Amino acid sequence: MSITPSPTVVIVPGLRDHVPDHWQTILADKLGDARTVPPLESGRLSRDTQVAALEGALSDIGGPVVLIAHSAGVLTTVHWAQRHHRPILGALLAAPPDFDTPLPEGYPTLEALRENGWTQTPRTPLPFPSIVAASTNDPLATFESVTDLARAWGSRLVDVGPVGHLNPAAGYGEWPRAEEFVRELGRVPPDKTVWRMTAPPSGSLLPPRGREPSVRPRPWRRS
């Protein structure tokens, strides 16, 4: 009798350095055997370099994988899925930014994003199950724009309430909901149909949930 291996969790950060109090870092520490795409020493703003870094992190993993992406890491994941065909068990896509509209001061300009390949975000269905965790007050994207992306990607949209950009500046920090999503996405069906490269129907993964409790924001800083 064969035993299906437990999935490897791969953390896909945004365009940031290592941040000890970021929920992705805390989650990786809790899981113990999770892998994290490391911060880039150079070319951090390059979409192609970020996609290559994700592919490098996945290249030596033989079994099922769950991706946990945040911010620009979500867009890295979406661009990666257009180029590579490795089966993915599922992906959490938390707080995707809108790189097709100007961002707040302190973030890359629209021109810089365009020059580095980030504009014209892909809007084709993803070839694996996915959950988009959308904030209702994200300074980097409106709830409506994230809803449109989730619909285009064939993702399950989850309204996590007014959590800002879901980063330490907004109070996250630990985010217990992430562990719930990991458990949901990491369930391997007995017939392993997850390895079929087809997009799932929207809304197929999680039952409706309430909004995240409001967290008092801390002073803004980039994530």
N, C-alpha and C positions, 0 to 999 in steps of 0.2 A: 504494500500500500504506500503510495507516494504521499509526501507531506509538502504542502505548498509553503514556501518560505515566507516569513513575515516581511512586510514591505520595508524598504529603506526610506526614511524620511530625508528629503533634501531641502534645505532652507535656501531660498533665493531672495537675498536682500535687495534693497533699492540702491541708489547711487550714494552710498554712505560708507564711512569707516566702520570698524568694529565698535559697537555700542553695547557695553555690558548690561545696561538696564533697558534694552529694547526687548519687547515680548518675544521676538524671534530668537534672540540670544538665550533668554530664560527658558524658552521651550526646548531649544537644542540641548541645554544643560540638563533639563529634566529627563529628556528622552534617553540621553546617554550615548546612543549609537547613531544619532542623526549626523548627517553631513551638511556642511554649510559651504556655499560658493564663496570663496575668500574675497575680501576687498581687493580691488586692482591697484597695483602700484602706479600704473600709468594707463592712459587711454580710458579712464573711468567713464567719461561721457560718451564714448563710442558705443553705439548699439551693437555693431558687429563684434567688438571685443567682449562685451557683456554676454552676448549669445555664445561666443566661443568658450567663455569661462564656464557657463552652465553646461555646455556639451562636454567639456573636460571633466567636470565633476561627475557627470553621469556615465562616462565612458567605461569605467571599470566596475560598474555595478551590474551584476548579472541577473538579479531577481526583480520582483515588482518594486515600483517606486511611487511614493507620494510626494508631490511638490508642495511646499509651503512658501508662497511668494507674497511679497508686500511691496507696495508703491511701484517704483520703476521695475522692480523684479517681476511684477505681473506682466508688464509689457515685454520684458526680456523673455519670459516664458512663452508668450503668444508668438513673438517673432521666431523663437527657437522651434516651436511646433510647426511653423511653415516650412522649415528647412530640414528637419530631422524626423525620423519615423520610428524612434524607439517607443515601444509601448509604455504607457504611463497608467498606473492604477487610478489616480485621481489627483486633482490639484485644488488647493485653496488659493484664491486670488483676492487678497485683502487690500482694500483701498487703492485701486488703480488710479493713477493720476491722468488728467486730460492733457496730453502733450500736444494737442492740436490747437490749444488756446493759450494765451499768455498766462504765466504763473506769477505768484506773488514775488515781491522784491526779495532777493537773496537766493532765488532759485535760477536755474539756467533760463536764458531768454529763448523766445520762440525761434529766433534766428540760429542760436547755438544748437537747439534741439534739431532743427531742420538740417543743419550742416552735419550733424552726427547720426542722421538716419532715423530719428525717433518719430517724426511727424507722419501723418497718414497711418494712424494705428490700424492694424489688420482687423477686419470685421467679418471674418469667415469662421464657420463653426470649428471648434477645437475637436481633435480626434480622441479625446478622453473625457471622462466625467469631470466636472469642475463646479466649484462653489465660488461665487463672487460675494464677498462681504463688503457691503456698501455703507458708508457713513452718511448721515443726513446733513452734516455740516463740515465736510472736508474742504479745506481751503484750496486744495489742488484739483478738485473736480466737483461738479454739481451731482446731486443724487440722480438727476434725470440723465446726465451724460453717462454715468456708470450703469444705469439701468439699460440704456441703449446698447452699451458694450456687452453686458451680460446676455441680452437677447441675441445679439449678433453671434456671440461665441457659443450659444447653446448651453449657457451656464445656469445653474440654480442660483437665483438672486436671494440673498439674505440681508434684510435691513437690520444693521446692528446699532442703529440709533445715532445720537449726537456724540460721536467719539473722535471728532476732529480727523486728523490724518492717521489715527491709530498708531501713534508714536510716543516716545517719552514726553515730548512737549505737550501732548494732550492727555498725559497721565498713564500711558501704556509703555513701559512697565508691564507687569504681569497681566496676561489676558487669558483667563481660564477657558474662555470659549474656544480658543485655538486647539486645546487638547481634545475637546469634543469633536471638532471638525476632523482632526487627525484620526480619531477612532472611527468615525463614519466613513471617511475616504479609504481607510486601510482595511476594510472588510473585503476579503477575497471571496467571490462567489465559488461554490463547490465545483461548478462546471468551468470556472476560469474564463467565462465569456468576456471578462474585462480586457483580455488580450486582443479582442477584435478591434481593429482600428476604425471604429465608427463613433460619431458624436452621439451622446445620450440625449434623450428628450429632456427639455427644460423642466425643472421641478421634480426630478426623479430621485434625488438623493436624501433630502432631509425633510422632516415634517415642519410646519410653520413654527417659528419661535418668536418669543417676545423680543423687544428691543433691549440693547445693552443698557445697564444702568449708567446714568450720567456720571462722568468723572470730572472733577475740578481740573481745569487746564493748568499746566505749568508754563513758565515763560517759553515762548516759541523758540525752537531751534530746528535746523534742517535735519531731515531724515534720509 
